[in-house]
Amino acid sequence: MNQLNSQSANFYFDGCALIQIKQTQSFLALVEDLRQLHFIDLGEHEDFSLNYKDTYDLKRDADLNEKLVKFLFDQGIPHKIKALTGRNYILGDLVLRKSRQIKSYMPWHRDTYLDKNKNLVGRTPPLIKLIFYPRLEDSCSHELSILRGSSKRVFRSYVIDKLQRFFVKKTKIFQSNETCVLFDSAIIHSAIPSTKHSNGSFRLIYNFCDESQVDTFRCGKTITDIYKKYELSN
């Protein structure tokens, strides 16, 4: 195979890739669990807490976390990440989040970036993120925009780096039960806010890191211990 045309080469240059989801019974059961949660008030649900305004996150000790980690192994995600990156990443954290914000809680940014004083901010090496945006209604909303290739296109000028979003074509990610998106978190990306009359939308966010970075996450080893348990059995 010509290396320049391989999936791993494309991920290196683009900084992102769509991962196909196998329609297994366990996956369909997970989507149904999320659909049930979608139509209730999460402010009154014992397993969710308010994070950003109008944005609820699943608590770290909720039973559902076990099923969310199992999803990764049912889909062969750890193997796919290694094939694309050539590195042994481990799950550092996961977040099941529902947002109803009509203004983005995460507008255009990199997770690892140079600030105005040229200081490097964020984790290095940058995390690899996997996000699943389930489609739980008939409508299909735009959830994320990415500047493809920007993880390899970093300007030392803070202003020029920010201006990229006005000159580079945006890759739009929509809700889907067939694919999820994998990307280098140093890429420039933006969470898209909900429309005024929307019920909001879920996103399942996985942060993969080098094992030396696990202790930098708030969840401690709770999520990582569940991940290692499944890793040993696969």
Secondary structure by P-SEA (a helix, b strand, c coil): ccccccaaaaaaaaccbbbbbbbcaaaaaaaaaaaaaaaccccccccccccccccccccccccaaaaaaaaaaaaaaaaaaaaacccccccccccccccccccccccccccccccccccccccccbbbbbbbbccccccccccccccccccccccccaaaaaaccccbbbbbbcccccbbbbbccccbbbbbbbccccccbbbbbbbbbcccccccccccaaaaaaaaaaaaac
